[in-house]
Amino acid sequence: MILKRAITTAQARDKVKRNAVSLCELPKGKPGPPSKSLTLTQNEAVLKATEQARTVALGIRVAVATHRHPNGGAA
């Protein structure tokens, strides 16, 4: 589809004389294996978990840098 559109544009701009893609038929695709992609709910859970992990990691880094215990007490 993209190639056909690109060549049609080139033909309109007199860059090519003939659009050979328009003479071809697209083959029928074969069914592939089932998708291994995460669902929307799974993606949201991963993003939430990584956000929480980053927040904890940042808290630990700040605690180490300021010599304070992550739970609020002095080290």
N, C-alpha and C positions, 0 to 999 in steps of 0.2 A: 504494500500500500504506500509506504513512504517513498520507495524507489519510483513507483509509478507517478506519484505526485511531483517528485523532483525532476523527472525526465519531461513530464508535461510542461512544467515551468520553463525548463531549458528550451523546449520546443517553441514555446510562446515567445521566448527571447531570441529565437533564431540561433541558438547555440548547437542544436542537433536538428537533423532533417526528419528523422522518424523515431517514434517512440516504440521500440521493439517490445517493451514490457506490455503494451496494450495488446499485443498479438499472443501473449502467453496466458495460460490459465494457471491459477494457483492450485497446487496439489492439496488433496484433503489430508489433514493431519491425522496422526495416529494417537490414540489415547495413551498417556504416559502414566507413570506411577503416581499414586496419591501424593498430595502435597504434604510436606513436612513442616510447613510454616506454622508459626504460632497463631492462635486465635487472638482477637482483640483483647479479650479478658486476660489471656496469658501474657500478652505484651504489656498490658497495664500493670500486672502483678510484678513483672520483671523490672519495669521502670520504677515502680514504687519501692521495691526492695533495694535497687541500686541507689536510689535517692537517700533512703534511710542509712545505707552502709556508708555513703559519702559523708553524710552528716555526722555519723559516729566517728569516722576516720578524722574528720576535721576537728571534732571536739578533742580527740586524743592528741592530735598535733598541737593544738592550742594549749592543752594541759601540759604537754612536755615542754613546749617553748616557754611557758610562764611558770614552770615548776609547780604546778598544782595538780592535785588528784582529779581525774575525770568526774568523780562523784561530788566534787565541791570542796573537799578537805585539802589540807596542805599535804604535800608529798612527804 
